[in-house]
Amino acid sequence: MEIDDTQEPQVKEEDLFKAVKSGDASLFESLSSDQLAKFLSLRDEDGRSLLHVAASSSHPEVSFSLNRYFFFIALALGCVCIQFFLSGF
């Protein structure tokens, strides 16, 4: 019997906000980029995002883990722009 380990773990919204407030970056480091992208649009009862809560709770390690998704997008876009300019348009 084979085990299907391709399914992403289910994470509850309240667990994400608890992890952010307590500074538990390991939860966010275990998420795929797709999950992270989806979760970054979440808002708490005050309308604050996970990144906002992490920054206001003084947890830079969580902020870095959350920004990992944006870093890879910026890196990919930067490579595309460099290739475009090096090609001479």
Buried (B, 14 or more C-beta within 10 A) or exposed (E): EEEEEEEEEEBEEEEBBEBBBEBBBEBBEEBEEEBBEEBBEEEBEEEBBBBBBBBEBEBEBBBBBBBBBEEEEEEEEEEEEEEEEEEEE
